Every structure is written in C-alpha cells, then in structure tokens.
C-alpha cells in the first residue's frame, strides 16, 4: 500500500450512515449548535426555545429493545450484491430486480442508489401471530447471521424463529424487527411516494404508532380494510366463536402535501345512445332524487322553468349548478321528467372511488391468492397465506403510473411482481419492480423441497418465471403493443446478498507485531481471493450510488488496459473502472477523462507519479 496521500480517495466500502443526512440538516439549520464537529444538545435546546418539550411526563412510544433497533439501523453494511445471470431472464435488458437476502442489509445497500426514487412500496410483513417467522437481527453483526443462515459461513446461524407470546417480549421483538426497515423505506420513497403495509388485528395498533413516529402522523393517508377470508378457519364448536376475516393495509406518504391517490378506472364500457340536434352523442342520468332526507331540505327543491320537483323529490345539485346545466343544454325533459345529459366528447374514463373498506369483489381473498399461486407453480408450494394480485393491483392503479418504480421487501411468493407485470400488460405501462426476499428454508420433507423449491425466495423467483412464460405463450392475453415507446419488459435480474469483495480490516492485538505485519501485507491488495470483475464492479457501483440496472460496457477502443464504463441510465451518471494489476502509462492519455469524471482502479496498479497526475486530471478513487 502506498504511503503517499495523493493516490485519490478510496472507494466506498460500506453503506452510508443513514443518520448522516439528518445530522447534516441540523448543522445547516443550527450552525451555532455545533461544537468541535458535534451537535451540542444544550445549545440546540436554547436555540429551539419553547419548541422543546421537556416535561417529565409526555406522550411517547417505546418498547424493550428500541435502542438496539436504532443501533442496528445506524450500523453501516459491509455486504454486497452478487449478480446471478443464470437464474435471471433477459439479464442484460430487463429493469426488474429480484434480490435474495436479508431485507435490512439489502435496504441499506439500496439506500444511496435508490434514495427518493421509489413511487410505491408495498410490504406484507410477518403478522406476529406466534407461528410465523420473525427476523431475529444480530445487532453486533447482522450480515454474519445471514451468511450463517444461508450456508455461506460455517455453523448453524438460525436467525429465524417463532415468536410465542410466552417469550416475554412478544410485541417488542416484532417492533424491533420492523422499525429499522420502515425507517429505511421512508428514505427510498420519492416526495410523492406512498408506503402500504398489510397487517392483521394483532399488531395493527402498534404498527400505526410506529409509522406515526417514522413518517409523522400527519402523513397517514388511510387505513384500508378488506375481507381476507371467505371461509371460517375453525371447525366444530369453535366455529361459533368470532371469526377474524378482516385485514388492513396502512397507507403513509413521504409527504402528504404532495401526494394524492389516482382515480380508479371502473372498467365499465359506456354507451351514448342519444344524439342532440348538433350531432353530439350523449347518455342520460337522473338529475332528481326521491329522498329529501330527514330535514326535507327545501333549498334543494326549487323550480326550473315550468317544472318543480314533487313534495317527495329534490334536485341532486343546488340552484346555481342546475340552472347552469340547463343553460348549457345539459338537461332535457322526457315525459315531464328532467334528465342530465353527459356528452361523450366531454367525459373522461369512468372511475370508482377508492373506498377505505374495499369491496370484496375488488380484492379477492387469501384463498383466491393461494389458488392463483397454485395455478402457476403447482400445489407443492406449501404457502397458506398468499395475497391476491387483485388487492395489490388496486393500490398500483391508485398510486403509480407508467415508468414508476415499485418495491416489496417482504416479497414472499412475489404477488407484487405478478401484479406489476399484469397491470403493465393490461395498460401498456412500464412499471418496474424490486423484490427482496429472505431465503427462508422450506420444510426439509415438504413437496416444495422435493420439487427443488428449497426456500421461499425460490418460490418467488419461480412464480415470476411462470408469469413471464404464460404471458409470452398465451396469445389470448397479448395486446397490440407495436405503438409502445419501449418494449414490454418480460424479464428480471437476480442478485444475492453476499460478503464484500474487499477484505475487512481486523486489527490484531497490539502485542503481536508479526500478525500486524502479515495483516498489512494482505491489505496491499484488499480484494478477496477469487474476486471477479463483474462482482467488484457491481459492488463499487452500488456503494458509489449507482442503481442495479447500471450498464457495464467495455471500452473496445482501448487496448492498453481493460477499461469499463458504468452508466446509470436513470441518473444519467457514469464512471470508468479498471481492475488490471498495472495501469499502462498510455491509458490516461487514451482515455482522456475530464475533471469531473470518476476513474476507479486498484491502488497497486498505480505508481506515485501516475496517481498524482490522474488525481489532477480527474476524480480518482482507488481500491
């Protein structure tokens, strides 16, 4: 490792500190409260004055383990994502992503490249019923726990467990699991983005409290309720007990001031059977109602020309609107009864209201969701609770338009991915998805395991493959998409959470100089044994803030070194990277990087003189 300090900056090896943004904002707002680079709480308290609530008793929301949950949130990740083209479909062209890994580590990796880029996040987390799996985070080293679970490290690292009420921290364990994930989710949302969380009665009250804290209670948009089951779950005498069939979807906005739900197209085909003397086609609806209400509302019963509603009738609108409609030929009388004209050239598509109590025929049920999955992958999947695509499609229609990015980091069997692709096909959209799923093992002797579906993640990937195949093969589903601006995306890229390509620095004991020297020699080239260019480039790109759809192109015009250009098409940013053992002196002259261009290479590949020159010529970072 060179002793000079003009070799440029080192590449990022860990994810950013998620708390840094908030601290930086405080520093900008209250520079007088910073002492030796730290926030001085006493000065901040004085600066805020009456805005500080220092009452000994005040409204708070806390639980056993909250400090640990905040600590694991703030700990940076040293992991990476490894591309798996062999498990993907159309890897080089698709914009859809499936990430296999612990979603907390994955969210930290997505934080920088996807900050404020996601329009909708839908998640269906464990409901904490006592039997479902709960993510038990290792607060000292969450990545290590994941690597042991997936067999990437020796020894059994069982981070999944049931959470019985007799465990002592029944609610607290669930809250500690959810809190850091929801905090990170908020930062992925765009200014007009929306988070939707499915939940049952068991934790809905705690989830609302936690979301109010993470998002702000003013950003709660709605609490939707839907009928998740059509059949009772108990048998015998127990059937006469109350049956919980309702589940909820909590909707929160990144900023409610810049968010509104989109209208839902009802799918009804209108007809316009009438034509006026001017040749305009129209349909008719009643302009009267027979229910005058409890207080009779005489102000809504007034004459229009020679017509006056009967004693039991009133107008549907006030006098200003009714007289305006009549003056513009939007009211006609048939057999002495007034009707409202709706002209075809004035109407938009018919829309339904977005009810917070969702109609059953809109959503489907858990039974229909399970049947849908069974129809795709067969009865061997072993999942009992599967969300129906109809439910998620309602929220996709209400929150997203073409080209929007959708994330589900409790992806399960990937109902969300299925719903995105179905809606794109139906309406010609280009919504993209990122699915994240922990590889929870299926039971060892289960039909799923015998069919090669070893984990829940395998079930999700297989479902996406089957949806793509069925979409391609089923001619009845195909639309004429020749006028699309971009081709329909029928593919997905698979990435897997893994250890970094960079050697971790583990300081030896101070009394062991030989071990220290050996450790320093290893760090001369910090790349781990067996590294590949694609894996290293992917890690560098992620930690420098480039998305997983960044395009990696080798520069064929250069023959002195192997140089790649990495471009994030969404951000319209790019950088150059060379992983050769030695940089040829002719390479910088041939590449001609500009002052703002980022050039990444291995530190051992540069001489001191070349490093100094490159640092002056461009933005140099070294591995």
C-alpha positions as CSV (number, residue, x, y, z in Angstrom):
1,X,0.0,0.0,0.0
2,X,1.5,3.3,-1.0
3,X,2.5,5.8,1.7
4,X,1.7,8.8,-0.4
5,X,-1.6,10.6,0.1
6,X,-2.2,11.7,-3.5
7,X,-3.5,8.4,-4.8
8,X,-7.0,9.8,-4.7
9,X,-9.8,8.9,-2.3
10,X,-10.6,5.2,-1.5
11,X,-13.8,3.8,-2.9
12,X,-16.7,3.4,-0.5
13,X,-16.5,0.0,1.2
14,X,-19.6,0.4,3.4
15,X,-23.1,1.8,3.0
16,X,-23.5,5.4,4.1
17,X,-24.5,6.4,7.6
18,X,-28.3,6.7,7.3
19,X,-28.4,9.2,10.2
20,X,-25.9,11.5,8.5
21,X,-28.5,13.3,6.4
22,X,-30.5,14.3,9.4
23,X,-27.4,15.5,11.3
24,X,-26.2,17.5,8.3
25,X,-29.7,19.1,8.0
26,X,-29.4,20.1,11.7
27,X,-26.0,21.6,11.1
28,X,-27.2,23.7,8.2
29,X,-30.2,24.9,10.2
30,X,-28.4,25.5,13.5
31,X,-24.7,26.0,12.8
32,X,-24.4,27.8,16.2
33,X,-25.2,24.5,17.9
34,X,-22.1,22.7,16.6
35,X,-19.1,22.3,18.9
36,X,-16.0,20.6,17.5
37,X,-18.0,18.8,14.8
38,X,-20.7,17.5,17.2
39,X,-24.2,18.7,18.0
40,X,-24.3,20.5,21.3
41,X,-27.7,19.5,22.8
42,X,-27.7,22.3,25.4
43,X,-27.2,24.9,22.6
44,X,-29.8,23.2,20.4
45,X,-32.3,23.3,23.3
46,X,-31.7,27.0,23.8
47,X,-32.0,27.7,20.1
48,X,-35.3,25.9,19.8
49,X,-36.7,27.5,23.0
50,X,-40.3,26.7,23.5
51,X,-40.3,24.1,20.7
52,X,-38.6,21.7,23.1
53,X,-40.9,19.5,25.2
54,X,-39.0,18.9,28.4
55,X,-42.0,17.9,30.6
56,X,-41.2,14.8,32.7
57,X,-44.4,13.1,31.6
58,X,-45.3,13.3,28.0
59,X,-46.8,11.1,25.2
60,X,-44.2,8.6,24.0
61,X,-44.0,5.3,22.1
62,X,-41.3,2.9,23.2
63,X,-40.6,-0.8,23.8
64,X,-38.0,-3.0,25.2
65,X,-35.2,-3.2,22.7
66,X,-35.8,0.1,20.9
67,X,-32.3,1.3,21.5
68,X,-30.9,-1.8,19.9
69,X,-33.3,-1.4,16.9
70,X,-31.9,2.1,16.4
71,X,-28.4,0.9,16.8
72,X,-28.8,-1.8,14.1
73,X,-30.3,0.8,11.8
74,X,-27.4,3.1,12.1
75,X,-24.7,0.4,11.6
76,X,-23.4,0.5,8.0
77,X,-23.5,-2.6,5.9
78,X,-20.3,-4.1,4.6
79,X,-22.1,-6.6,2.3
80,X,-22.6,-6.5,-1.4
81,X,-25.0,-7.9,-4.0
82,X,-23.7,-10.5,-6.4
83,X,-25.4,-10.8,-9.9
84,X,-26.9,-14.2,-10.8
85,X,-27.5,-14.2,-14.5
86,X,-28.1,-17.9,-14.7
87,X,-31.3,-17.5,-12.5
88,X,-32.5,-14.4,-14.4
89,X,-34.4,-13.8,-17.6
90,X,-33.1,-11.3,-20.1
91,X,-30.5,-10.1,-17.6
92,X,-28.9,-7.6,-19.9
93,X,-32.1,-5.8,-20.9
94,X,-34.6,-6.0,-18.1
95,X,-35.2,-3.3,-15.5
96,X,-36.9,-5.6,-13.0
97,X,-35.0,-6.9,-10.0
98,X,-35.2,-9.8,-7.5
99,X,-32.8,-9.6,-4.6
100,X,-32.3,-12.6,-2.4
101,X,-31.1,-11.7,1.1
102,X,-32.0,-10.2,4.5
103,X,-34.0,-7.1,3.7
104,X,-32.4,-4.9,6.3
105,X,-29.0,-5.4,4.8
106,X,-30.4,-5.0,1.3
107,X,-32.3,-1.8,2.2
108,X,-29.0,-0.3,3.5
109,X,-27.4,-1.2,0.1
110,X,-30.3,0.3,-1.8
111,X,-30.3,3.5,0.4
112,X,-27.8,5.5,-1.6
113,X,-28.6,4.4,-5.2
114,X,-32.4,4.5,-4.8
115,X,-32.8,7.4,-2.3
116,X,-36.1,9.2,-3.1
117,X,-36.6,7.2,-6.4
118,X,-39.4,4.8,-5.4
119,X,-43.1,5.7,-6.1
120,X,-44.7,2.9,-4.2
121,X,-43.6,0.4,-1.5
122,X,-46.0,-2.4,-0.7
123,X,-45.0,-4.9,2.0
124,X,-46.7,-7.9,3.6
125,X,-44.5,-8.5,6.7
126,X,-44.9,-11.3,9.3
127,X,-48.1,-10.6,11.3
128,X,-46.6,-11.8,14.5
129,X,-49.2,-14.5,15.1
130,X,-46.7,-16.6,17.1
131,X,-46.2,-19.2,14.4
132,X,-45.0,-17.1,11.5
133,X,-41.3,-16.4,11.1
134,X,-39.7,-13.3,12.7
135,X,-36.4,-11.9,11.6
136,X,-34.1,-12.0,14.6
137,X,-31.4,-9.4,13.9
138,X,-27.9,-9.9,15.3
139,X,-27.2,-6.4,16.5
140,X,-23.5,-6.9,16.6
141,X,-23.2,-8.4,13.1
142,X,-26.4,-8.9,11.1
143,X,-24.6,-9.8,8.0
144,X,-22.8,-12.7,9.8
145,X,-26.1,-14.1,11.0
146,X,-27.4,-14.0,7.4
147,X,-24.3,-15.7,6.0
148,X,-24.6,-18.5,8.5
149,X,-28.3,-19.0,7.7
150,X,-27.6,-19.4,4.0
151,X,-24.6,-21.6,4.4
152,X,-22.1,-19.0,3.2
153,X,-20.4,-19.4,6.6
154,X,-19.8,-22.5,8.7
155,X,-22.0,-23.3,11.7
156,X,-25.7,-23.1,12.1
157,X,-26.9,-19.5,12.2
158,X,-30.7,-19.8,12.7
159,X,-31.9,-16.2,12.6
160,X,-35.5,-17.2,12.0
161,X,-37.7,-18.3,14.9
162,X,-41.3,-18.4,16.0
163,X,-42.3,-15.7,18.4
164,X,-44.6,-17.1,21.0
165,X,-46.5,-14.9,23.5
166,X,-44.7,-16.8,26.3
167,X,-41.4,-15.5,25.0
168,X,-41.5,-12.4,27.3
169,X,-41.0,-9.8,24.5
170,X,-43.7,-10.8,22.1
171,X,-44.6,-7.4,20.8
172,X,-41.1,-5.9,21.4
173,X,-39.3,-8.4,19.2
174,X,-41.6,-7.7,16.3
175,X,-41.4,-3.9,16.7
176,X,-37.6,-4.1,16.9
177,X,-37.6,-6.1,13.6
178,X,-39.9,-3.7,11.8
179,X,-38.6,-0.3,13.0
180,X,-35.3,0.0,11.1
181,X,-36.9,-1.4,7.9
182,X,-39.7,1.1,8.0
183,X,-37.2,4.0,8.6
184,X,-35.2,3.0,5.6
185,X,-38.3,2.5,3.5
186,X,-39.3,6.1,4.0
187,X,-36.0,7.4,2.6
188,X,-36.4,5.3,-0.6
189,X,-39.8,7.0,-1.3
190,X,-40.0,9.9,-3.7
191,X,-41.5,13.1,-2.5
192,X,-44.9,11.9,-3.7
193,X,-44.2,8.2,-2.8
194,X,-46.5,6.0,-0.8
195,X,-45.9,3.1,1.6
196,X,-48.6,0.5,2.0
197,X,-48.3,-2.2,4.8
198,X,-50.5,-5.2,5.2
199,X,-51.3,-6.2,8.7
200,X,-53.8,-8.1,10.8
201,X,-55.6,-7.1,14.1
202,X,-52.7,-8.5,16.2
203,X,-50.2,-5.7,15.6
204,X,-52.2,-3.0,13.7
205,X,-52.3,-0.7,16.8
206,X,-48.5,-0.9,17.3
207,X,-47.8,-0.6,13.6
208,X,-49.8,2.7,13.4
209,X,-47.9,4.0,16.4
210,X,-44.6,3.1,14.8
211,X,-45.5,4.5,11.4
212,X,-46.7,7.7,13.1
213,X,-43.2,8.0,14.6
214,X,-41.3,7.1,11.5
215,X,-43.4,9.0,8.9
216,X,-45.3,11.5,11.1
217,X,-48.9,11.1,11.9
218,X,-49.8,13.9,9.6
219,X,-48.6,11.7,6.7
220,X,-51.1,8.9,7.3
221,X,-53.3,8.7,4.2
222,X,-55.7,5.9,5.1
223,X,-56.4,2.6,6.9
224,X,-57.8,0.3,4.3
225,X,-59.8,-2.8,5.4
226,X,-60.5,-5.9,3.2
227,X,-62.1,-9.3,3.7
228,X,-59.2,-11.7,3.5
229,X,-61.0,-14.9,4.1
230,X,-64.3,-16.3,2.7
231,X,-64.4,-19.4,4.9
232,X,-64.2,-19.8,8.7
233,X,-60.9,-21.2,10.0
234,X,-62.2,-23.2,12.9
235,X,-64.3,-26.4,12.9
236,X,-66.7,-28.0,15.3
237,X,-67.9,-25.9,18.3
238,X,-65.2,-23.3,17.7
239,X,-67.0,-22.2,14.5
240,X,-69.4,-20.3,16.8
241,X,-66.6,-18.1,18.0
242,X,-65.9,-14.7,16.4
243,X,-64.2,-15.1,13.0
244,X,-61.4,-12.6,12.2
245,X,-61.7,-12.2,8.4
246,X,-60.7,-8.6,8.1
247,X,-57.1,-7.5,7.4
248,X,-55.8,-4.0,7.0
249,X,-53.5,-2.0,4.7
250,X,-52.0,1.1,6.2
251,X,-51.1,3.9,3.8
252,X,-48.5,6.5,4.6
253,X,-46.9,9.2,2.4
254,X,-43.4,10.5,2.4
255,X,-45.1,13.9,2.3
256,X,-48.9,14.1,2.3
257,X,-48.8,17.6,0.9
258,X,-47.5,16.3,-2.4
259,X,-49.5,13.1,-2.5
260,X,-52.9,12.1,-3.7
261,X,-54.4,8.8,-4.9
262,X,-55.1,8.4,-8.6
263,X,-58.6,7.7,-9.9
264,X,-59.5,4.0,-10.4
265,X,-60.9,3.1,-13.8
266,X,-64.1,1.1,-13.2
267,X,-63.7,-1.0,-16.4
268,X,-67.3,-0.3,-17.4
269,X,-68.0,0.3,-21.1
270,X,-70.3,3.4,-21.5
271,X,-72.7,3.8,-24.4
272,X,-74.0,7.0,-25.8
273,X,-77.3,6.1,-27.5
274,X,-78.7,9.7,-27.9
275,X,-77.8,12.5,-30.3
276,X,-78.7,16.1,-30.0
277,X,-79.6,18.5,-32.9
278,X,-75.9,19.5,-33.1
279,X,-74.8,15.9,-33.7
280,X,-73.3,15.3,-30.3
281,X,-73.8,11.9,-28.7
282,X,-74.7,11.6,-25.1
283,X,-76.1,9.4,-22.3
284,X,-78.7,10.3,-19.7
285,X,-78.8,10.0,-15.9
286,X,-81.4,11.3,-13.4
287,X,-80.9,14.8,-12.0
288,X,-83.5,14.2,-9.3
289,X,-83.6,12.1,-6.1
290,X,-86.7,10.9,-4.3
291,X,-85.0,11.0,-0.9
292,X,-85.3,14.5,0.6
293,X,-83.6,13.4,3.8
294,X,-84.7,13.8,7.4
295,X,-84.7,17.6,7.3
296,X,-86.5,17.8,4.0
297,X,-84.0,20.5,2.7
298,X,-86.4,22.9,1.0
299,X,-83.5,24.8,-0.5
300,X,-82.9,21.8,-2.8
301,X,-86.4,21.9,-4.1
302,X,-86.8,24.8,-6.5
303,X,-88.5,25.4,-9.9
304,X,-86.7,25.1,-13.2
305,X,-88.8,26.9,-15.8
306,X,-92.3,25.3,-15.6
307,X,-91.1,22.3,-13.7
308,X,-90.9,22.0,-9.9
309,X,-90.0,18.7,-8.1
310,X,-92.8,17.0,-6.3
311,X,-93.1,17.1,-2.5
312,X,-91.0,13.9,-2.1
313,X,-88.3,14.9,-4.6
314,X,-85.4,17.3,-4.7
315,X,-82.5,18.1,-7.1
316,X,-79.2,16.4,-6.8
317,X,-77.4,19.8,-7.0
318,X,-78.0,23.3,-5.9
319,X,-79.8,26.0,-8.0
320,X,-76.6,27.5,-9.4
321,X,-75.4,24.2,-10.8
322,X,-78.9,23.1,-12.1
323,X,-79.5,26.4,-13.8
324,X,-76.1,26.4,-15.4
325,X,-76.6,22.9,-16.7
326,X,-79.9,23.9,-18.2
327,X,-78.5,27.0,-19.8
328,X,-75.7,24.9,-21.5
329,X,-78.2,22.2,-22.8
330,X,-77.1,19.6,-20.3
331,X,-80.6,19.0,-19.0
332,X,-83.5,17.6,-21.1
333,X,-87.1,16.7,-20.2
334,X,-88.6,13.4,-21.2
335,X,-92.3,12.8,-20.3
336,X,-92.0,15.8,-18.0
337,X,-89.0,14.3,-16.1
338,X,-85.7,16.2,-16.2
339,X,-82.5,14.2,-17.0
340,X,-78.8,15.1,-17.0
341,X,-77.0,14.9,-20.3
342,X,-73.4,13.5,-20.4
343,X,-71.8,14.3,-23.7
344,X,-69.2,11.7,-25.0
345,X,-66.7,14.4,-26.0
346,X,-66.8,15.9,-22.5
347,X,-66.4,12.8,-20.4
348,X,-63.3,11.1,-19.3
349,X,-63.0,7.4,-18.4
350,X,-65.4,6.2,-15.7
351,X,-63.8,6.0,-12.3
352,X,-64.7,4.4,-9.0
353,X,-64.0,5.9,-5.6
354,X,-61.2,4.4,-3.5
355,X,-63.1,3.1,-0.6
356,X,-61.2,2.5,2.7
357,X,-63.5,-0.5,3.2
358,X,-62.5,-2.3,-0.1
359,X,-65.3,-4.2,-1.8
360,X,-64.9,-7.9,-1.7
361,X,-65.3,-8.3,-5.5
362,X,-62.3,-5.9,-6.0
363,X,-59.8,-7.6,-3.8
364,X,-60.1,-11.4,-3.9
365,X,-59.2,-13.3,-0.7
366,X,-56.3,-15.2,0.7
367,X,-57.9,-18.4,-0.6
368,X,-58.1,-17.0,-4.2
369,X,-54.5,-15.8,-3.8
370,X,-53.4,-19.3,-2.8
371,X,-55.3,-20.7,-5.8
372,X,-53.7,-18.2,-8.1
373,X,-50.2,-19.3,-6.9
374,X,-51.2,-23.0,-7.1
375,X,-52.3,-22.5,-10.7
376,X,-48.9,-21.1,-11.6
377,X,-46.4,-23.2,-9.7
378,X,-48.5,-26.2,-8.7
379,X,-49.9,-27.4,-5.3
380,X,-46.5,-28.1,-3.8
381,X,-45.6,-24.5,-2.8
382,X,-46.8,-25.1,0.8
383,X,-47.9,-21.5,1.4
384,X,-51.3,-21.0,3.1
385,X,-51.5,-17.2,3.2
386,X,-50.9,-15.6,-0.1
387,X,-52.1,-12.1,-1.1
388,X,-54.3,-12.0,-4.2
389,X,-53.0,-9.9,-7.1
390,X,-56.3,-8.1,-7.3
391,X,-55.6,-6.4,-3.9
392,X,-52.2,-5.2,-4.9
393,X,-53.4,-4.1,-8.4
394,X,-55.9,-1.7,-6.7
395,X,-53.0,0.1,-5.0
396,X,-50.8,0.0,-8.0
397,X,-53.6,1.7,-10.0
398,X,-54.2,4.2,-7.2
399,X,-50.5,5.2,-6.7
400,X,-48.4,4.6,-9.8
401,X,-48.2,5.5,-13.5
402,X,-46.0,4.1,-16.3
403,X,-42.3,4.0,-15.5
404,X,-42.8,4.2,-11.8
405,X,-40.6,2.0,-9.5
406,X,-42.4,-0.4,-7.1
407,X,-40.6,-2.1,-4.2
408,X,-41.6,-5.0,-2.0
409,X,-39.0,-6.1,0.6
410,X,-41.1,-8.8,2.2
411,X,-41.8,-10.3,-1.3
412,X,-42.8,-13.8,-0.3
413,X,-44.2,-15.5,-3.4
414,X,-43.9,-12.3,-5.3
415,X,-47.5,-11.4,-5.7
416,X,-46.5,-7.8,-6.1
417,X,-44.2,-8.6,-9.1
418,X,-47.1,-10.6,-10.6
419,X,-49.5,-7.7,-10.2
420,X,-47.0,-5.2,-11.7
421,X,-46.4,-7.3,-14.8
422,X,-50.2,-8.0,-15.2
423,X,-51.0,-4.3,-15.0
424,X,-48.3,-3.3,-17.4
425,X,-49.6,-5.8,-20.0
426,X,-53.2,-4.7,-19.5
427,X,-52.5,-1.0,-19.8
428,X,-49.2,-0.8,-21.8
429,X,-47.2,0.5,-18.8
430,X,-43.6,0.2,-18.0
431,X,-43.7,0.0,-14.2
432,X,-40.5,-1.7,-12.8
433,X,-40.2,-3.7,-9.6
434,X,-37.6,-4.6,-7.0
435,X,-38.5,-7.7,-4.9
436,X,-36.5,-8.6,-1.8
437,X,-36.9,-11.9,0.0
438,X,-35.0,-13.7,2.7
439,X,-34.3,-17.3,1.6
440,X,-36.4,-18.8,4.4
441,X,-36.0,-22.6,4.0
442,X,-39.0,-24.7,3.1
443,X,-39.5,-27.8,5.4
444,X,-37.0,-30.5,4.6
445,X,-39.5,-33.2,3.8
446,X,-42.0,-30.9,2.1
447,X,-43.3,-31.3,-1.5
448,X,-41.8,-27.9,-2.3
449,X,-38.3,-29.1,-1.3
450,X,-38.8,-32.2,-3.4
451,X,-39.6,-30.0,-6.4
452,X,-36.4,-28.0,-5.9
453,X,-38.0,-25.1,-4.2
454,X,-35.6,-25.0,-1.2
455,X,-36.6,-21.6,0.0
456,X,-39.4,-19.0,-0.1
457,X,-37.1,-17.0,-2.4
458,X,-37.1,-19.9,-4.8
459,X,-40.9,-19.9,-4.9
460,X,-40.9,-16.2,-5.6
461,X,-38.4,-16.5,-8.5
462,X,-40.3,-19.5,-9.9
463,X,-43.6,-17.6,-9.9
464,X,-42.1,-14.6,-11.8
465,X,-40.7,-17.1,-14.4
466,X,-44.1,-18.8,-14.8
467,X,-45.8,-15.4,-15.1
468,X,-43.4,-14.4,-17.9
469,X,-43.7,-17.7,-19.7
470,X,-47.5,-17.7,-19.5
471,X,-47.6,-14.1,-20.7
472,X,-45.5,-15.0,-23.7
473,X,-47.3,-18.2,-24.5
474,X,-50.9,-17.2,-24.0
475,X,-51.9,-15.5,-27.3
476,X,-55.3,-14.5,-25.8
477,X,-53.5,-12.2,-23.3
478,X,-51.4,-10.5,-25.9
479,X,-52.2,-6.9,-26.9
480,X,-51.1,-5.0,-29.9
481,X,-48.1,-3.2,-28.3
482,X,-46.5,-2.1,-31.5
483,X,-47.1,1.5,-30.7
484,X,-45.3,1.3,-27.3
485,X,-42.4,3.7,-26.9
486,X,-40.4,1.0,-25.1
487,X,-40.7,-2.8,-25.4
488,X,-42.6,-4.7,-22.8
489,X,-40.2,-5.8,-20.0
490,X,-40.7,-9.6,-19.6
491,X,-37.6,-10.3,-17.6
492,X,-35.9,-9.9,-14.2
493,X,-32.4,-9.8,-12.8
494,X,-31.5,-11.8,-9.8
495,X,-28.9,-10.6,-7.2
496,X,-27.9,-12.2,-4.0
497,X,-26.6,-10.8,-0.8
498,X,-23.0,-11.8,-0.1
499,X,-19.8,-10.8,1.7
500,X,-17.9,-7.8,0.3
501,X,-15.2,-8.3,-2.3
502,X,-13.0,-6.1,-0.1
503,X,-11.0,-7.7,2.8
504,X,-12.3,-6.5,6.1
505,X,-9.7,-4.8,8.3
506,X,-9.4,-6.7,11.6
507,X,-6.8,-5.1,13.8
508,X,-4.6,-7.6,15.5
509,X,-3.6,-7.5,19.1
510,X,-1.1,-4.6,19.7
511,X,1.4,-7.0,21.3
512,X,1.6,-9.2,18.2
513,X,3.8,-7.3,15.6
514,X,4.2,-10.3,13.3
515,X,0.4,-10.7,12.9
516,X,0.2,-6.9,12.3
517,X,2.8,-7.1,9.5
518,X,1.0,-10.0,7.9
519,X,-2.3,-8.2,8.1
520,X,-0.8,-5.1,6.5
521,X,0.7,-7.2,3.7
522,X,-2.8,-8.6,3.0
523,X,-4.2,-5.1,2.7
524,X,-1.7,-4.1,0.0
525,X,-4.4,-5.5,-2.4
526,X,-7.6,-5.5,-0.5
527,X,-9.6,-7.6,-2.9
528,X,-10.5,-11.1,-1.6
529,X,-9.3,-14.2,-3.2
530,X,-11.5,-15.4,-6.1
531,X,-12.9,-12.0,-7.0
532,X,-14.4,-11.5,-10.4
533,X,-14.6,-8.2,-12.4
534,X,-18.4,-8.2,-12.6
535,X,-18.8,-8.7,-8.8
536,X,-16.3,-6.0,-8.0
537,X,-17.7,-3.5,-10.5
538,X,-21.2,-4.2,-9.1
539,X,-20.1,-3.5,-5.6
540,X,-18.3,-0.4,-6.4
541,X,-21.3,0.9,-8.4
542,X,-23.8,0.2,-5.6
543,X,-21.6,1.9,-2.9
544,X,-20.9,4.9,-5.2
545,X,-24.7,5.3,-5.6
546,X,-25.4,3.7,-8.9
547,X,-28.5,1.6,-9.4
548,X,-28.6,-2.2,-10.1
549,X,-29.6,-1.5,-13.7
550,X,-26.4,0.3,-14.4
551,X,-25.0,-0.7,-17.8
552,X,-21.4,-2.1,-17.8
553,X,-19.6,-1.6,-21.1
554,X,-16.1,-2.5,-22.0
555,X,-14.3,0.2,-24.0
556,X,-13.1,-1.7,-27.1
557,X,-11.1,1.3,-28.4
558,X,-8.6,1.0,-25.6
559,X,-6.1,-1.8,-25.9
560,X,-3.6,-0.8,-23.3
561,X,-5.8,-1.8,-20.4
562,X,-9.3,-3.3,-19.9
563,X,-11.5,-0.3,-19.1
564,X,-15.2,-0.4,-18.3
565,X,-17.7,2.4,-18.4
566,X,-20.5,2.0,-15.9
567,X,-23.6,4.1,-16.6
568,X,-26.8,4.6,-14.6
569,X,-29.4,5.5,-17.2
570,X,-31.9,6.8,-14.6
571,X,-29.4,9.2,-13.0
572,X,-27.6,9.9,-16.3
573,X,-24.2,9.4,-14.5
574,X,-21.2,7.2,-15.3
575,X,-17.7,6.3,-14.2
576,X,-14.7,4.4,-15.5
577,X,-13.1,1.5,-13.8
578,X,-10.0,-0.6,-14.4
579,X,-9.2,-3.7,-12.4
580,X,-5.9,-4.6,-14.1
581,X,-2.8,-5.2,-12.0
582,X,-1.0,-2.3,-13.6
583,X,-2.1,0.8,-15.4
584,X,-0.2,1.4,-18.6
585,X,1.1,5.0,-18.8
586,X,-0.6,5.4,-22.2
587,X,-4.1,4.6,-20.8
588,X,-4.8,8.0,-19.1
589,X,-3.8,9.8,-22.4
590,X,-6.0,7.5,-24.5
591,X,-8.9,7.7,-22.0
592,X,-8.7,11.5,-21.6
593,X,-11.0,11.7,-18.6
594,X,-12.4,15.1,-17.7
595,X,-12.0,16.8,-14.4
596,X,-15.4,15.7,-13.1
597,X,-15.1,12.1,-14.4
598,X,-14.8,9.4,-11.8
599,X,-12.0,6.9,-12.5
600,X,-11.6,3.8,-10.3
601,X,-8.7,1.5,-10.2
602,X,-6.6,-0.7,-7.9
603,X,-4.2,1.2,-5.7
604,X,-1.4,-1.4,-6.5
605,X,-1.8,-0.6,-10.2
606,X,-0.5,2.9,-9.9
607,X,2.9,4.4,-9.5
608,X,3.1,7.5,-7.3
609,X,3.7,9.7,-10.3
610,X,0.8,8.3,-12.3
611,X,-1.5,8.6,-9.3
612,X,-0.6,12.2,-8.8
613,X,-1.2,13.0,-12.4
614,X,-4.5,11.2,-12.6
615,X,-5.7,12.9,-9.4
616,X,-5.1,16.3,-11.1
617,X,-6.8,15.1,-14.3
618,X,-10.0,13.5,-12.9
619,X,-11.8,12.4,-9.8
620,X,-9.6,9.4,-8.9
621,X,-10.7,6.7,-6.4
622,X,-8.7,3.6,-5.6
623,X,-9.4,0.1,-4.4
